[in-house]
């Protein structure tokens, strides 16, 4: 190295270079922080969209379930009326037409995901059935002997439990 003193102008350049390097480091850190913040915001937005879609599906499912609950009494009345048609008018065109309307309603509701809960002959399940009476029977205890009112499930959820009579055994 030379023993020559550094000129004042060069000292300024060296200081400026050091401050520029420091400024570059600071800016790179700031870019990193902003990039991380942007990535977090993107992830939060994706999570928000996913949650909004799930909420929309739940709301739609609940609305459909509520509508089906309101329609079930109409279906019950059709079934009750068909059950009590006198044998002498069972082949009457009007009666046949009413029974066809009942089947059409059942088909539409089934197509929308409404399922009738199995009852007679199956084992009593308190999650699916409501026992209204225990009766002596030759069947094993806990076997459903009679359906009093149909039960329905929609999308894996019981809308209305079936009201049944259950064997108490001997």
C-alpha positions as CSV (number, residue, x, y, z in Angstrom):
1,X,0.0,0.0,0.0
2,X,1.0,3.5,-0.5
3,X,1.6,5.9,2.3
4,X,-0.2,8.5,0.4
5,X,-3.1,10.1,2.3
6,X,-6.5,9.5,0.8
7,X,-8.0,12.5,-0.8
8,X,-11.1,14.0,0.9
9,X,-13.2,13.3,-2.3
10,X,-12.4,9.6,-2.2
11,X,-13.3,9.4,1.6
12,X,-16.7,10.7,0.6
13,X,-17.1,8.1,-2.1
14,X,-16.1,5.3,0.3
15,X,-18.7,6.6,2.8
16,X,-21.3,6.9,0.1
17,X,-20.6,3.3,-1.1
18,X,-20.9,2.1,2.5
19,X,-24.2,3.9,3.0
20,X,-25.4,2.6,-0.4
21,X,-24.6,-0.9,0.6
22,X,-26.4,-0.4,3.9
23,X,-29.4,1.1,2.1
24,X,-29.5,-1.9,-0.3
25,X,-29.5,-4.3,2.7
26,X,-32.3,-2.3,4.3
27,X,-34.3,-2.2,1.1
28,X,-33.8,-6.0,0.6
29,X,-35.1,-6.6,4.1
30,X,-38.1,-4.4,3.5
31,X,-38.8,-6.3,0.2
32,X,-38.6,-9.6,2.1
33,X,-41.0,-8.3,4.8
34,X,-43.5,-7.0,2.2
35,X,-43.3,-10.2,0.2
36,X,-44.1,-12.2,3.4
37,X,-47.0,-9.9,4.2
38,X,-48.3,-10.3,0.7
39,X,-48.0,-14.1,0.9
40,X,-49.9,-14.1,4.2
41,X,-52.6,-11.9,2.7
42,X,-52.9,-14.3,-0.3
43,X,-53.2,-17.3,2.1
44,X,-55.8,-15.5,4.2
45,X,-57.8,-14.6,1.1
46,X,-57.7,-18.2,-0.1
47,X,-58.9,-19.4,3.4
48,X,-61.6,-16.8,3.4
49,X,-62.8,-18.0,0.0
50,X,-62.8,-21.6,1.1
51,X,-64.7,-20.8,4.3
52,X,-67.2,-18.6,2.4
53,X,-67.9,-21.5,0.0
54,X,-68.4,-24.0,2.9
55,X,-70.7,-21.5,4.6
56,X,-72.7,-21.1,1.4
57,X,-73.1,-24.9,1.1
58,X,-74.2,-25.2,4.7
59,X,-76.7,-22.5,4.3
60,X,-78.1,-24.1,1.1
61,X,-78.3,-27.5,2.9
62,X,-80.1,-25.9,5.8
63,X,-82.5,-24.1,3.6
64,X,-83.3,-27.3,1.6
65,X,-83.7,-29.3,4.9
66,X,-86.2,-26.6,6.1
67,X,-88.2,-26.7,2.9
68,X,-88.3,-30.5,3.0
69,X,-89.6,-30.4,6.6
70,X,-92.4,-28.2,5.4
71,X,-93.3,-30.5,2.6
72,X,-93.3,-33.7,4.7
73,X,-96.8,-33.2,6.1
74,X,-98.1,-33.0,2.6
75,X,-96.5,-36.3,1.7
76,X,-97.8,-37.8,5.0
77,X,-101.4,-36.7,4.1
78,X,-101.1,-38.2,0.6
79,X,-99.9,-41.5,2.1
80,X,-102.6,-41.5,4.8
81,X,-105.3,-40.8,2.2
82,X,-104.0,-43.6,0.0
83,X,-104.0,-46.0,2.9
84,X,-107.7,-45.3,3.7
85,X,-109.1,-45.6,0.2
86,X,-112.1,-48.0,0.3
87,X,-111.4,-51.1,-1.7
88,X,-114.5,-50.6,-3.9
89,X,-113.1,-47.4,-5.4
90,X,-109.4,-48.3,-5.4
91,X,-109.4,-48.6,-9.2
92,X,-111.3,-45.4,-9.7
93,X,-109.4,-43.0,-12.1
94,X,-109.5,-40.2,-9.6
95,X,-108.0,-42.4,-6.9
96,X,-105.4,-43.7,-9.3
97,X,-104.5,-40.2,-10.3
98,X,-104.1,-39.1,-6.6
99,X,-101.8,-42.1,-6.0
100,X,-99.7,-41.2,-9.0
101,X,-99.3,-37.6,-7.7
102,X,-98.2,-39.1,-4.4
103,X,-95.6,-41.3,-6.2
104,X,-94.4,-38.3,-8.2
105,X,-93.9,-36.3,-5.0
106,X,-92.0,-39.1,-3.4
107,X,-89.8,-39.4,-6.5
108,X,-89.0,-35.7,-6.6
109,X,-88.1,-35.6,-2.9
110,X,-86.0,-38.8,-3.2
111,X,-84.2,-37.2,-6.1
112,X,-83.4,-34.2,-3.9
113,X,-81.8,-36.5,-1.3
114,X,-84.7,-37.3,1.0
115,X,-84.5,-40.9,2.2
116,X,-87.1,-42.8,4.2
117,X,-85.8,-44.3,7.3
118,X,-86.1,-48.1,7.5
119,X,-88.4,-49.4,10.2
120,X,-90.4,-52.6,10.4
121,X,-88.2,-55.6,11.0
122,X,-85.1,-53.6,11.7
123,X,-83.4,-53.0,15.1
124,X,-84.5,-49.9,17.0
125,X,-82.0,-47.1,16.8
126,X,-82.7,-44.1,19.0
127,X,-80.8,-41.9,16.5
128,X,-83.3,-42.8,13.8
129,X,-86.5,-43.9,15.6
130,X,-88.8,-42.7,18.3
131,X,-90.4,-45.5,20.3
132,X,-94.0,-44.6,21.2
133,X,-94.8,-48.0,22.6
134,X,-93.2,-51.3,23.6
135,X,-95.4,-54.3,22.9
136,X,-95.1,-58.0,23.8
137,X,-94.1,-59.9,20.7
138,X,-92.5,-63.1,19.5
139,X,-89.8,-61.0,17.8
140,X,-86.5,-60.3,19.7
141,X,-86.6,-57.3,22.0
142,X,-85.7,-54.1,20.3
143,X,-87.1,-55.2,16.9
144,X,-89.5,-52.7,15.3
145,X,-92.9,-54.2,14.8
146,X,-94.9,-51.3,13.4
147,X,-94.4,-47.9,11.9
148,X,-96.8,-45.3,13.1
149,X,-95.2,-42.3,11.3
150,X,-92.5,-42.4,8.6
151,X,-89.1,-40.9,9.4
152,X,-86.9,-39.2,6.9
153,X,-83.2,-38.3,6.6
154,X,-81.6,-35.8,4.3
155,X,-77.9,-35.7,3.4
156,X,-77.0,-37.9,6.3
157,X,-79.0,-35.9,8.8
158,X,-82.2,-37.1,10.4
159,X,-85.0,-34.6,9.6
160,X,-87.7,-36.4,11.4
161,X,-87.3,-39.7,13.3
162,X,-89.7,-42.5,12.5
163,X,-92.3,-43.1,15.2
164,X,-92.5,-46.8,15.8
165,X,-93.7,-49.6,18.1
166,X,-90.9,-51.8,19.4
167,X,-91.0,-55.4,20.5
168,X,-90.4,-55.9,24.2
169,X,-89.8,-59.6,23.7
170,X,-91.8,-62.1,25.7
